[in-house]
Amino acid sequence: MKPTLSFTEAISTCFNKYADFNGRARRSEFWWFYLLGSIPGWINYTIQLSAPSIAISIIFVYYRQNIFV
């Protein structure tokens, strides 16, 4: 059984062997690379969910301040 790789070792190995289709990746190498690819998706999803509510909150604050003008 091969030893597990750290995050930086796994990512550097993936980028160095991205076009090498011989053999298999280690389990830790696969999951660290999967995590690296998933993080931007999670951030994008969070921004898409929170942006409309932030915009509506700003509009409500603006109208509430100018209601008696």
Sine and cosine of phi, psi and omega as CSV:
sin_phi,cos_phi,sin_psi,cos_psi,sin_omega,cos_omega
0.00,0.00,0.72,-0.70,-0.03,-1.00
-0.98,0.18,0.54,-0.84,0.04,-1.00
-0.95,0.32,0.42,-0.91,0.01,-1.00
-0.97,0.26,0.42,-0.91,-0.02,-1.00
-0.98,-0.21,0.45,-0.89,0.13,-0.99
-0.98,0.21,0.13,-0.99,-0.03,-1.00
-0.85,0.53,-0.78,0.63,-0.07,-1.00
-0.92,0.39,-0.61,0.79,0.04,-1.00
-0.90,0.43,-0.68,0.73,-0.02,-1.00
-0.91,0.41,-0.69,0.72,-0.02,-1.00
-0.92,0.39,-0.68,0.73,0.02,-1.00
-0.91,0.42,-0.60,0.80,0.05,-1.00
-0.90,0.44,-0.67,0.74,0.01,-1.00
-0.89,0.46,-0.70,0.71,-0.01,-1.00
-0.95,0.32,-0.50,0.87,0.04,-1.00
-0.96,0.26,-0.48,0.88,-0.07,-1.00
-0.92,-0.39,0.44,0.90,-0.11,-0.99
-0.90,0.43,-0.42,0.91,-0.01,-1.00
-0.95,-0.31,0.13,0.99,0.01,-1.00
-1.00,-0.07,0.94,-0.33,-0.08,-1.00
-0.99,-0.16,0.26,0.97,0.05,-1.00
-0.99,-0.12,0.70,-0.72,0.04,-1.00
0.99,0.11,-0.20,-0.98,-0.04,-1.00
-0.75,-0.66,0.39,-0.92,0.06,-1.00
-1.00,0.07,0.45,-0.89,0.10,-0.99
-0.95,0.33,0.36,-0.93,-0.01,-1.00
-0.89,0.47,-0.70,0.71,0.00,-1.00
-0.91,0.42,-0.60,0.80,0.04,-1.00
-0.89,0.46,-0.70,0.72,0.02,-1.00
-0.89,0.45,-0.76,0.66,-0.10,-1.00
-0.94,0.33,-0.57,0.82,0.07,-1.00
-0.92,0.40,-0.64,0.77,0.01,-1.00
-0.93,0.36,-0.61,0.79,0.08,-1.00
-0.88,0.47,-0.68,0.73,0.04,-1.00
-0.89,0.46,-0.68,0.73,0.02,-1.00
-0.88,0.48,-0.61,0.79,0.02,-1.00
-0.97,0.23,-0.43,0.91,-0.05,-1.00
-0.99,0.14,-0.49,0.87,-0.08,-1.00
-0.86,0.51,-0.74,0.68,0.05,-1.00
-0.87,0.49,-0.56,0.83,0.05,-1.00
-0.91,0.41,-0.66,0.75,0.04,-1.00
-0.90,0.43,-0.67,0.74,0.01,-1.00
-0.90,0.44,-0.71,0.71,0.02,-1.00
-0.87,0.49,-0.69,0.72,0.00,-1.00
-0.89,0.45,-0.67,0.74,0.01,-1.00
-0.90,0.43,-0.67,0.74,0.02,-1.00
-0.91,0.42,-0.66,0.75,0.00,-1.00
-0.91,0.42,-0.55,0.84,0.02,-1.00
-0.97,0.24,-0.58,0.81,-0.11,-0.99
-1.00,-0.01,-0.37,0.93,-0.06,-1.00
-0.87,0.49,-0.71,0.70,0.01,-1.00
-0.89,0.45,-0.64,0.77,-0.01,-1.00
-0.93,0.36,-0.56,0.83,0.06,-1.00
-0.92,0.39,-0.67,0.74,0.01,-1.00
-0.89,0.45,-0.69,0.73,0.02,-1.00
-0.90,0.43,-0.63,0.78,0.04,-1.00
-0.89,0.46,-0.67,0.74,0.03,-1.00
-0.90,0.44,-0.67,0.75,0.03,-1.00
-0.89,0.46,-0.69,0.72,0.01,-1.00
-0.89,0.45,-0.66,0.75,0.03,-1.00
-0.90,0.43,-0.66,0.75,0.01,-1.00
-0.89,0.46,-0.74,0.67,-0.01,-1.00
-0.93,0.37,-0.55,0.83,0.00,-1.00
-0.93,0.37,-0.59,0.81,0.03,-1.00
-0.95,0.31,-0.50,0.87,-0.08,-1.00
-0.97,-0.25,0.32,0.95,-0.08,-1.00
-0.96,0.29,-0.48,0.88,-0.06,-1.00
-0.97,-0.26,0.23,0.97,-0.03,-1.00
-1.00,0.04,0.00,0.00,0.00,0.00
